Amino acid sequence: MTASDLPGLLAAVRGCAACADLPLGPRPVVQLGPAARLLIIGQAPGTKVHATGLPFNDPSGDTLRRWLGMDRATFYDPAQVALTPMGFCYPGKLGSGDAPPRTACAPLWHARLHAHLTDLRVTILLGRYALSAYLPERAKLSVTEAVRAGPQPHPHYGLLWPLPHPSPRNRRWLRENSWVEAVAIPALRAALGRNA
């Protein structure tokens, strides 16, 4: 696999219609460049991200960028940050929130996309779905316990760093677990070399 294969692969991901039955139709959202040293694996786009096609272009993204100490220009630079959610398209509603990410996406695309990332230092796992897929030994833990256990080294992904999802729906959890922003986030910034 060469870097010249990546544009075609990204075009294939963005043109994917494997889940043609999605309520708003397929619109895969991904960002990746081979030089990226940070990979963020989230859940699935919400309606605002679906509408714009820009990952984390919503209040969750505002919180995530604040956690990382990154401005939008840095965050949206594929040479610095790769973004591959567990589900690439908006999955629709379920109850009072969004449905879980579609299960077809990660097996179909992740390995091929991630093979292009050869210099990863940190891979952030946002929320239960990414954590269960990439840290299966922590899958039975609560998100609180898994995040508290901290990062784990991986030969390809650098430090696998579990975090809660930065969704506004998690505000109460974040208030009750203030150690995340007081301890875990500064440690993550230090690992990224972003202590500002």
C-alpha positions as CSV (number, residue, x, y, z in Angstrom):
1,M,0.0,0.0,0.0
2,T,1.4,3.4,-1.0
3,A,0.4,7.0,-0.2
4,S,-0.8,7.3,-3.8
5,D,-3.5,4.7,-2.9
6,L,-5.0,7.0,-0.2
7,P,-6.9,9.5,-2.4
8,G,-8.8,6.6,-4.1
9,L,-9.5,4.9,-0.8
10,L,-10.8,8.2,0.7
11,A,-13.0,8.7,-2.4
12,A,-14.3,5.1,-2.0
13,V,-15.2,5.8,1.7
14,R,-16.9,9.1,0.9
15,G,-18.9,7.4,-1.9
16,C,-19.9,4.4,0.2
17,A,-23.6,3.5,0.1
18,A,-23.4,0.3,2.0
19,C,-26.1,1.6,4.4
20,A,-28.5,3.1,1.8
21,D,-31.4,2.8,4.2
22,L,-30.1,5.5,6.6
23,P,-32.8,8.1,7.5
24,L,-30.9,11.0,6.0
25,G,-29.1,8.9,3.4
26,P,-25.4,8.0,3.4
27,R,-22.9,10.8,3.8
28,P,-19.7,9.3,5.1
29,V,-17.5,11.7,7.1
30,V,-13.7,11.0,7.4
31,Q,-10.5,12.9,7.6
32,L,-7.0,11.3,7.2
33,G,-3.6,12.1,6.0
34,P,-0.6,9.8,6.2
35,A,1.5,12.2,8.3
36,A,-1.1,12.5,11.0
37,R,0.2,11.7,14.5
38,L,-3.1,11.9,16.2
39,L,-6.1,9.6,15.4
40,I,-9.5,10.2,16.9
41,I,-12.0,7.4,16.7
42,G,-15.4,8.6,17.7
43,Q,-19.0,7.3,17.5
44,A,-20.9,8.6,14.4
45,P,-21.8,12.0,13.0
46,G,-24.8,13.9,14.3
47,T,-27.2,15.9,12.2
48,K,-25.0,19.0,12.2
49,V,-22.0,17.1,11.0
50,H,-24.2,15.3,8.4
51,A,-25.4,18.6,7.1
52,T,-21.9,20.1,6.7
53,G,-19.8,17.0,6.0
54,L,-17.2,18.3,8.5
55,P,-16.3,16.0,11.4
56,F,-17.0,17.3,14.9
57,N,-18.5,20.5,13.5
58,D,-20.8,20.7,16.5
59,P,-20.8,21.4,20.2
60,S,-19.1,18.0,20.8
61,G,-16.3,19.2,18.6
62,D,-16.0,22.5,20.4
63,T,-15.5,20.6,23.7
64,L,-13.0,18.2,22.1
65,R,-10.9,21.0,20.6
66,R,-10.9,22.7,23.9
67,W,-9.7,19.5,25.6
68,L,-7.0,19.1,23.0
69,G,-5.9,22.8,23.1
70,M,-6.4,23.0,19.3
71,D,-7.8,25.6,17.1
72,R,-10.1,24.7,14.2
73,A,-7.3,25.1,11.6
74,T,-5.1,22.6,13.3
75,F,-7.9,20.2,14.1
76,Y,-9.1,20.1,10.5
77,D,-5.6,19.7,9.0
78,P,-5.4,16.0,7.9
79,A,-1.6,16.2,8.0
80,Q,-2.0,16.5,11.8
81,V,-5.3,14.9,12.8
82,A,-7.0,11.8,11.4
83,L,-10.7,11.3,12.2
84,T,-12.3,7.9,11.6
85,P,-15.6,7.3,13.5
86,M,-17.0,3.8,14.3
87,G,-19.9,4.7,12.0
88,F,-19.1,7.1,9.1
89,C,-22.7,8.3,8.6
90,Y,-25.5,9.7,10.7
91,P,-27.3,6.6,12.1
92,G,-30.7,8.2,12.8
93,K,-32.6,8.6,16.1
94,L,-33.2,6.1,18.8
95,G,-35.3,7.2,21.8
96,S,-34.1,10.6,23.0
97,G,-30.7,10.4,21.4
98,D,-28.9,9.2,18.2
99,A,-28.9,5.5,17.3
100,P,-25.6,3.5,17.8
101,P,-23.1,3.7,15.0
102,R,-23.8,1.2,12.2
103,T,-21.7,-1.9,12.7
104,A,-20.7,-2.3,9.0
105,C,-18.4,0.8,8.8
106,A,-15.4,-0.1,11.0
107,P,-14.9,-3.6,9.6
108,L,-15.2,-2.3,6.1
109,W,-12.9,0.7,6.3
110,H,-10.8,1.1,9.4
111,A,-8.0,-1.4,8.7
112,R,-7.5,-0.1,5.2
113,L,-7.5,3.6,6.3
114,H,-5.4,3.1,9.4
115,A,-2.8,1.2,7.4
116,H,-1.8,4.6,5.9
117,L,-1.1,6.0,9.4
118,T,2.5,5.0,10.0
119,D,3.6,7.6,12.6
120,L,0.7,7.7,15.1
121,R,1.6,8.9,18.6
122,V,-1.8,8.9,20.2
123,T,-5.2,7.4,19.3
124,I,-8.1,8.8,21.2
125,L,-11.0,6.4,21.8
126,L,-14.2,8.5,22.4
127,G,-16.9,6.7,24.1
128,R,-18.1,3.1,24.6
129,Y,-18.1,1.9,20.9
130,A,-14.5,2.9,20.1
131,L,-13.3,1.7,23.5
132,S,-14.9,-1.7,23.1
133,A,-13.5,-2.2,19.6
134,Y,-9.9,-1.0,20.3
135,L,-9.5,-1.9,24.0
136,P,-11.6,-5.1,24.2
137,E,-9.9,-6.0,27.5
138,R,-11.7,-3.0,29.0
139,A,-15.0,-3.6,27.3
140,K,-16.6,-4.9,30.5
141,L,-15.5,-1.9,32.5
142,S,-17.7,1.2,32.8
143,V,-16.6,4.1,30.7
144,T,-15.6,5.8,34.0
145,E,-13.3,2.8,35.0
146,A,-11.9,2.5,31.5
147,V,-11.0,6.2,31.3
148,R,-9.6,6.2,34.8
149,A,-7.3,3.3,33.8
150,G,-5.5,5.7,31.5
151,P,-3.7,5.2,28.2
152,Q,-2.3,1.9,27.0
153,P,0.6,1.5,24.5
154,H,-0.1,-0.2,21.2
155,P,2.5,-1.1,18.5
156,H,0.6,0.6,15.6
157,Y,-1.8,3.1,17.3
158,G,0.7,4.7,19.8
159,L,-1.0,5.4,23.1
160,L,-4.6,4.2,23.0
161,W,-6.3,6.9,25.1
162,P,-9.9,6.3,26.2
163,L,-12.0,9.4,26.9
164,P,-15.7,10.0,27.4
165,H,-17.6,11.3,24.5
166,P,-17.5,15.1,24.6
167,S,-21.2,15.3,23.8
168,P,-23.3,17.9,25.7
169,R,-25.4,14.9,26.9
170,N,-22.4,14.0,29.1
171,R,-22.2,17.3,30.9
172,R,-23.6,15.8,34.1
173,W,-21.1,12.9,34.0
174,L,-18.2,15.3,33.4
175,R,-19.3,17.4,36.4
176,E,-19.5,14.3,38.6
177,N,-16.1,13.1,37.3
178,S,-14.2,16.4,37.4
179,W,-10.9,14.5,37.5
180,V,-11.3,14.0,33.7
181,E,-10.7,17.7,33.0
182,A,-8.4,18.2,36.0
183,V,-6.1,15.2,35.5
184,A,-6.8,13.1,32.3
185,I,-7.0,16.1,29.9
186,P,-3.8,17.8,31.0
187,A,-2.0,14.4,30.7
188,L,-3.3,14.0,27.2
189,R,-2.2,17.5,26.2
190,A,1.2,16.7,27.6
191,A,1.4,13.5,25.5
192,L,0.4,15.6,22.4
193,G,3.0,18.3,23.3
194,R,0.1,20.8,23.7
195,N,0.5,22.1,27.3
196,A,-0.9,25.6,26.5
